[in-house]
Amino acid sequence: MTKEWDVVVIGAGPAGIAAAVSAAEAGKRVCIVDDNPRPGGQIWRGVAKDARAVAWQHRLKSASIDRLFGWHVFARPAPYVLRAESARECVDLRYRKLIVATGARELFLPFRGWTLPNVMGAGALQSMVKSGLPIAGKRVAVAGSGPLLLAVAAYLKQHGAQIVALCEQAPLARLVRFASALLGDGNKLRQAFGLAWQMRGIPFHSSTLPVAANGSDRVESVLLRNANREWTINCDYLACGFHLIPNTEFAELLGCLISEGRVVVDEMQQTSVPDIFCAGEPTGLGGLEAALLEGQIAGYCCAGEPEKAKRLLAQRKSMQRFASRLDKTFRLDPQLRGLAAPETVVCRCEDVAFETLQPFRNWRAAKLHTRCGMGPCQGRVCGPAAQFLFGWTPSSVRAPIFPASVGSLCAPVTQAPLLNKDRKENG
């Protein structure tokens, strides 16, 4: 089966929603695709009280937009054609303009005991609690780097968790400079004060690393280290993540230029490939406001309304300055490279240990000899970790970027009639 639209948006987080709504409200036939069953991405998953989320979700529902939720886009079988698969069927998506809004994911770095049950990503634990995991009364240690840690700690506390420690690897001086820069941004300052109030009473430690998770059949304690001491804290969960990394794999598959781990775009969010745009975290970690602005800019440009997009450029420039401060504040401490013991597993899919990877000079050699990065996650966890640990440059991305059925991989590309621009119904 083949379908065709003026604009296809990959990713239904804030940037994708803003892009799809902006293009659809301008009269274009739009389809938005996401592998989650509901829109919102990680940041708006399960959010019911956030006024901005509610407003954008309402616009998404009200606009004439085809919504393919629960679908993986895993290949590009031909120019201007994407192949997507759900649990029951496969479809080819033809587009005139494409907007990539695939978001970001947590960076995980290996340390002793990080594979124990109940050691999980900070965002992952938050998502599980949103989905019904009981956390009330549980002792939770939160460690790693980035603003996500604060949001997760505040959320878990609201739901009854006892946060026994909040550990940030960045030094206090950098955190203070970052906070001081927020004084000129009323919206972010209000958010910061709100988080600070929610986190009152939580023990906070800067320049602190999670050295080891300890336990038998699950995590029972975590060993922490800063410049002055090492100490152990008992916990039922360890939520750990070392900031975020952009999801660029899909853009790489399409041939878009990548630099310093980000998709390169011009001021209108156009990538190096004609008719392909990118918005949100794949272009750099800038936060919610930047994602919404970039999504709107891309949507308006794809709809042939560049003047509307230009009105947002000044706001986006301000968000880009914030993104630069974010990068500088939470850059990773080189000491994190020394946390893995020789026997510590780096690739969890294929059980490849740190010492097994040390003899190799690049990612390709490690994959060929150890199968590192060749499991179900396709290197999404161990690839960035290996890049940080060894300085390896990731190799090229090939389809399928997600596991897919053999039938979907082998299906021929079918032809579809050209779009009738005057047609208004969804098809």
C-alpha positions as CSV (number, residue, x, y, z in Angstrom):
1,M,0.0,0.0,0.0
2,T,1.3,3.5,-0.9
3,K,0.0,6.9,0.3
4,E,1.1,10.4,-0.6
5,W,1.1,13.8,1.1
6,D,2.4,17.3,0.6
7,V,4.3,17.1,3.9
8,V,5.3,14.1,6.0
9,V,6.6,14.7,9.5
10,I,8.6,12.0,11.3
11,G,8.2,12.3,15.1
12,A,5.3,13.5,17.2
13,G,7.1,15.3,20.0
14,P,6.7,19.0,20.4
15,A,8.8,19.9,17.3
16,G,6.9,17.4,15.1
17,I,3.5,18.5,16.4
18,A,4.3,22.2,15.8
19,A,5.6,21.4,12.3
20,A,2.6,19.3,11.3
21,V,0.1,21.8,12.7
22,S,1.8,24.7,11.0
23,A,1.8,23.0,7.6
24,A,-1.7,21.7,7.9
25,E,-3.2,25.0,9.0
26,A,-1.6,26.5,5.9
27,G,-3.7,24.1,3.7
28,K,-1.2,21.3,3.0
29,R,-2.0,17.6,3.2
30,V,0.0,16.4,6.1
31,C,0.9,13.1,7.7
32,I,2.6,12.7,11.1
33,V,4.3,9.4,12.0
34,D,5.6,8.2,15.3
35,D,6.4,4.8,16.8
36,N,4.6,5.6,20.1
37,P,0.8,5.0,20.3
38,R,0.1,8.6,21.3
39,P,1.6,12.0,20.4
40,G,3.7,14.1,22.7
41,G,7.1,12.5,22.6
42,Q,9.0,11.9,25.8
43,I,8.5,15.4,27.2
44,W,4.7,15.5,26.9
45,R,4.0,11.8,27.5
46,G,1.2,11.5,30.0
47,V,1.1,15.3,30.6
48,A,-2.5,16.5,31.3
49,K,-2.0,19.8,33.2
50,D,0.6,21.6,31.0
51,A,-1.4,24.3,29.3
52,R,1.0,24.6,26.3
53,A,0.9,20.8,25.7
54,V,-2.9,20.8,25.9
55,A,-3.1,23.7,23.4
56,W,-0.8,22.0,20.9
57,Q,-2.5,18.6,21.3
58,H,-5.9,20.3,20.6
59,R,-4.6,22.0,17.5
60,L,-3.2,18.6,16.3
61,K,-6.6,16.9,16.8
62,S,-8.5,19.8,15.1
63,A,-6.3,20.1,12.0
64,S,-6.8,17.9,9.0
65,I,-3.7,15.7,9.6
66,D,-3.3,12.0,9.0
67,R,-1.8,10.4,12.1
68,L,0.1,7.2,11.9
69,F,1.0,6.4,15.6
70,G,2.5,3.0,16.4
71,W,4.5,3.0,13.2
72,H,8.3,2.6,12.7
73,V,9.8,4.3,9.7
74,F,12.8,2.1,8.9
75,A,14.0,2.6,5.4
76,R,13.9,4.9,2.3
77,P,13.4,2.4,-0.6
78,A,13.4,5.2,-3.3
79,P,13.7,9.0,-3.5
80,Y,10.7,10.8,-1.8
81,V,9.5,7.5,-0.5
82,L,9.7,6.2,3.1
83,R,8.8,2.7,4.3
84,A,7.0,2.3,7.6
85,E,5.7,-0.8,9.5
86,S,3.2,-1.3,12.2
87,A,2.3,-4.4,14.1
88,R,0.0,-5.5,11.2
89,E,1.1,-3.9,7.9
90,C,3.6,-2.1,5.9
91,V,3.1,1.1,3.9
92,D,5.2,3.3,1.6
93,L,4.9,7.0,2.4
94,R,5.4,9.4,-0.5
95,Y,6.1,13.0,0.2
96,R,6.9,16.3,-1.5
97,K,8.5,17.8,1.7
98,L,9.8,15.9,4.7
99,I,10.4,17.2,8.2
100,V,12.6,15.1,10.5
101,A,11.7,15.7,14.2
102,T,13.1,12.5,15.8
103,G,14.0,14.1,19.1
104,A,16.8,12.9,21.4
105,R,17.6,10.1,23.8
106,E,19.5,9.7,27.0
107,L,23.2,9.0,27.0
108,F,24.2,6.0,29.1
109,L,27.8,5.5,30.2
110,P,28.9,2.2,31.7
111,F,30.1,1.8,35.2
112,R,30.3,-1.2,37.6
113,G,26.9,-2.6,38.2
114,W,25.0,-0.5,35.7
115,T,23.3,-3.6,34.2
116,L,21.7,-4.6,37.6
117,P,17.9,-4.6,37.7
118,N,16.4,-1.3,38.8
119,V,19.3,0.7,37.4
120,M,17.7,2.5,34.5
121,G,17.7,5.8,32.6
122,A,16.4,8.8,34.4
123,G,13.8,9.5,31.7
124,A,13.0,5.8,31.4
125,L,12.1,5.6,35.1
126,Q,9.9,8.6,34.8
127,S,8.2,7.1,31.8
128,M,7.6,3.9,33.6
129,V,6.1,5.8,36.6
130,K,3.8,7.7,34.1
131,S,2.7,4.3,32.8
132,G,1.8,3.0,36.2
133,L,5.0,1.8,38.0
134,P,4.4,2.3,41.8
135,I,7.2,4.5,43.1
136,A,5.6,5.8,46.4
137,G,7.9,5.0,49.3
138,K,10.8,3.8,47.2
139,R,14.3,5.2,47.7
140,V,15.6,6.6,44.5
141,A,19.1,7.9,43.7
142,V,19.3,10.2,40.7
143,A,22.8,10.6,39.1
144,G,24.4,11.8,35.9
145,S,24.2,15.1,34.1
146,G,21.8,17.6,32.6
147,P,18.5,19.4,33.4
148,L,16.5,16.2,32.9
149,L,17.8,15.0,36.3
150,L,16.1,17.9,38.0
151,A,12.8,17.3,36.3
152,V,12.9,13.6,37.0
153,A,13.7,14.0,40.6
154,A,10.9,16.6,41.0
155,Y,8.4,14.3,39.3
156,L,9.3,11.2,41.3
157,K,9.1,13.2,44.5
158,Q,5.6,14.4,43.6
159,H,4.6,10.8,43.2
160,G,5.8,9.7,46.6
161,A,9.4,8.6,46.0
162,Q,12.1,9.3,48.6
163,I,14.9,10.9,46.6
164,V,18.0,10.0,48.6
165,A,20.5,11.8,46.4
166,L,20.6,14.0,43.3
167,C,24.1,13.9,41.9
168,E,25.3,16.1,39.0
169,Q,28.7,15.5,37.5
170,A,29.1,19.2,36.5
171,P,31.0,21.4,39.0
172,L,29.0,23.9,41.1
173,A,30.7,27.0,39.5
174,R,29.4,26.1,36.1
175,L,25.9,25.4,37.4
176,V,25.9,28.8,39.2
177,R,26.9,30.6,35.9
178,F,24.2,28.7,34.0
179,A,21.6,29.7,36.6
180,S,22.7,33.3,36.6
181,A,22.2,33.5,32.8
182,L,18.5,32.6,33.3
183,L,17.9,36.0,35.1
184,G,17.2,37.6,31.7
185,D,14.7,34.9,30.7
186,G,11.5,35.2,32.7
187,N,9.9,32.0,31.4
188,K,13.0,29.9,32.2
189,L,13.5,31.6,35.5
190,R,10.0,30.7,36.5
191,Q,10.6,27.1,35.5
192,A,13.8,27.0,37.5
193,F,12.2,28.4,40.6
194,G,9.4,25.9,40.2
195,L,11.8,23.0,40.1
196,A,13.8,24.4,43.0
197,W,10.7,24.5,45.1
198,Q,9.6,21.0,44.2
199,M,13.1,19.7,45.0
200,R,13.4,21.3,48.4
201,G,14.7,18.8,50.9
202,I,16.5,16.6,48.3
203,P,20.2,16.2,49.0
204,F,22.1,17.7,46.1
205,H,25.7,16.9,45.2
206,S,27.7,18.6,42.4
207,S,30.9,17.2,40.8
208,T,29.7,13.8,41.9
209,L,30.0,10.6,39.9
210,P,28.2,7.2,40.3
211,V,31.1,4.8,40.7
212,A,29.3,1.5,41.2
213,A,25.8,0.1,41.7
214,N,25.8,-2.7,44.2
215,G,23.4,-5.5,44.9
216,S,22.6,-9.2,44.3
217,D,19.5,-9.7,42.2
218,R,18.8,-5.9,42.0
219,V,20.4,-2.6,43.0
220,E,20.6,-2.1,46.7
221,S,23.1,0.8,47.0
222,V,25.2,3.1,44.9
223,L,28.8,4.2,45.5
224,L,29.3,7.9,44.9
225,R,32.5,9.9,44.5
226,N,33.5,13.6,44.4
227,A,36.8,15.3,44.8
228,N,36.8,14.9,48.6
229,R,35.3,11.5,49.4
230,E,33.5,8.3,48.4
231,W,30.4,7.2,50.2
232,T,27.5,4.7,49.7
233,I,23.8,5.4,49.7
234,N,21.1,2.7,50.0
235,C,18.5,2.8,47.3
236,D,15.7,0.8,45.6
237,Y,16.3,2.5,42.2
238,L,19.2,4.2,40.5
239,A,18.0,6.6,37.8
240,C,21.1,7.5,35.7
241,G,21.6,9.5,32.5
242,F,24.4,11.7,31.2
243,H,22.4,14.4,29.4
244,L,20.9,13.8,26.0
245,I,22.1,13.0,22.5
246,P,20.3,13.9,19.3
247,N,18.6,11.1,17.3
248,T,20.3,11.7,14.0
249,E,20.2,8.1,12.6
250,F,17.2,8.7,10.4
251,A,18.6,12.0,9.0
252,E,21.9,10.2,8.3
253,L,20.0,7.5,6.4
254,L,18.5,10.2,4.2
255,G,22.0,11.6,3.4
256,C,21.7,14.8,5.5
257,L,25.0,16.4,6.5
258,I,25.9,15.7,10.2
259,S,28.4,17.8,12.1
260,E,29.4,17.3,15.8
261,G,26.6,14.9,16.3
262,R,23.9,17.2,14.9
263,V,21.9,17.6,11.7
264,V,23.2,20.7,9.8
265,V,20.4,23.1,8.8
266,D,20.1,26.6,7.5
267,E,18.0,29.4,9.1
268,M,14.8,27.9,7.6
269,Q,15.6,24.4,9.0
270,Q,16.4,23.1,5.6
271,T,19.0,20.3,5.6
272,S,21.7,19.6,3.0
273,V,19.2,17.4,1.1
274,P,16.6,19.2,-1.0
275,D,13.0,19.1,0.3
276,I,14.1,17.6,3.7
277,F,13.9,19.8,6.8
278,C,14.8,19.0,10.4
279,A,13.5,20.5,13.7
280,G,14.0,20.0,17.4
281,E,16.7,18.1,19.2
282,P,18.4,16.5,16.1
283,T,19.7,19.9,15.2
284,G,21.0,20.5,18.8
285,L,19.8,20.3,22.3
286,G,17.9,23.5,23.0
287,G,14.9,22.6,25.0
288,L,11.1,22.7,24.6
289,E,10.8,26.4,23.4
290,A,13.5,25.9,20.7
291,A,11.8,22.7,19.5
292,L,8.4,24.4,19.1
293,L,10.0,27.4,17.3
294,E,12.0,25.2,14.9
295,G,9.0,23.0,14.2
296,Q,6.9,26.0,13.2
297,I,9.6,27.4,11.0
298,A,10.0,24.1,9.2
299,G,6.2,23.7,8.9
300,Y,5.7,27.2,7.4
301,C,8.6,26.8,5.0
302,C,7.2,23.4,3.7
303,A,3.8,25.1,3.3
304,G,5.3,27.8,1.2
305,E,4.9,30.6,3.8
306,P,8.5,31.7,4.5
307,E,7.3,35.1,5.8
308,K,5.6,33.5,8.8
309,A,8.8,31.5,9.4
310,K,11.0,34.6,9.3
311,R,8.9,36.2,12.1
312,L,10.2,33.5,14.5
313,L,13.9,33.7,13.7
314,A,14.7,36.3,16.4
315,Q,13.2,34.1,19.1
316,R,15.0,31.1,17.8
317,K,18.3,32.9,17.9
318,S,17.8,33.6,21.6
319,M,17.0,29.9,22.1
320,Q,20.3,29.0,20.3
321,R,22.2,31.1,22.8
322,F,20.6,29.1,25.6
323,A,21.5,25.8,23.8
324,S,25.2,26.9,23.7
325,R,25.2,27.6,27.4
326,L,23.6,24.2,28.0
327,D,26.4,22.5,26.1
328,K,29.1,24.3,28.0
329,T,27.5,23.7,31.4
330,F,27.0,20.0,31.2
331,R,30.0,18.9,29.2
332,L,31.1,15.6,30.5
333,D,34.0,15.1,33.0
334,P,36.8,13.0,31.5
335,Q,36.9,11.0,34.7
336,L,33.7,9.3,33.5
337,R,35.9,7.3,31.1
338,G,37.5,5.6,34.0
339,L,34.4,4.2,35.7
340,A,34.1,1.0,33.7
341,A,36.1,-2.0,35.0
342,P,37.6,-4.4,32.4
343,E,34.7,-6.8,32.9
344,T,32.0,-4.1,32.7
345,V,29.6,-4.8,29.9
346,V,29.4,-1.9,27.3
347,C,27.1,-3.5,24.7
348,R,24.2,-5.0,26.6
349,C,22.6,-6.5,23.5
350,E,25.6,-8.7,22.7
351,D,27.3,-8.8,26.1
352,V,30.5,-7.2,25.0
353,A,32.8,-6.1,27.8
354,F,35.0,-3.0,28.1
355,E,38.2,-5.0,27.9
356,T,37.1,-6.8,24.7
357,L,36.7,-3.4,23.0
358,Q,40.0,-1.9,24.1
359,P,42.3,-3.5,21.4
360,F,40.3,-1.9,18.5
361,R,41.0,1.4,16.9
362,N,37.6,2.2,15.4
363,W,33.9,1.4,15.6
364,R,33.8,-0.7,12.4
365,A,36.6,-3.0,13.6
366,A,34.9,-3.4,17.0
367,K,31.6,-4.3,15.3
368,L,33.2,-6.8,12.9
369,H,35.1,-8.7,15.6
370,T,32.8,-8.4,18.6
371,R,29.3,-7.7,17.3
372,C,29.2,-4.6,19.4
373,G,26.3,-2.5,18.2
374,M,24.7,-5.2,16.2
375,G,22.0,-6.2,18.6
376,P,18.3,-5.1,18.7
377,C,19.1,-1.5,19.7
378,Q,21.5,-1.2,16.7
379,G,24.1,0.7,18.7
380,R,21.8,3.4,20.0
381,V,23.1,2.7,23.6
382,C,26.6,1.4,23.2
383,G,27.5,3.4,20.1
384,P,27.5,6.9,21.8
385,A,29.1,5.3,24.9
386,A,31.9,3.8,22.8
387,Q,32.3,7.2,21.1
388,F,32.8,8.9,24.5
389,L,35.0,6.1,25.9
390,F,37.3,5.5,22.9
391,G,36.9,8.6,20.6
392,W,35.5,6.4,17.8
393,T,33.6,8.1,15.0
394,P,30.3,6.2,14.3
395,S,30.1,4.4,10.9
396,S,27.5,5.1,8.3
397,V,23.8,4.3,8.9
398,R,22.1,1.6,6.8
399,A,18.5,0.5,6.5
400,P,16.7,-0.9,8.4
401,I,17.3,1.5,11.2
402,F,14.7,-0.4,13.3
403,P,14.0,-4.2,13.3
404,A,11.5,-5.0,10.5
405,S,9.9,-8.1,9.0
406,V,11.5,-9.8,6.0
407,G,8.3,-9.2,4.1
408,S,8.4,-5.5,4.7
409,L,12.1,-5.3,3.7
410,C,11.5,-7.2,0.5
411,A,8.3,-5.6,-0.7
412,P,8.6,-3.8,-4.0
413,V,8.1,0.0,-4.2
414,T,4.6,0.5,-5.6
415,Q,3.5,3.5,-7.7
416,A,1.0,6.1,-6.5
417,P,-0.9,8.8,-8.4
418,L,0.3,12.3,-8.1
419,L,-1.3,14.5,-5.5
420,N,-4.4,16.4,-6.4
421,K,-3.7,19.7,-4.7
422,D,-7.3,20.7,-4.7
423,R,-8.3,17.6,-2.7
424,K,-9.1,18.3,0.9
425,E,-10.0,15.0,2.5
426,N,-7.5,12.7,4.2
427,G,-6.4,9.8,2.0
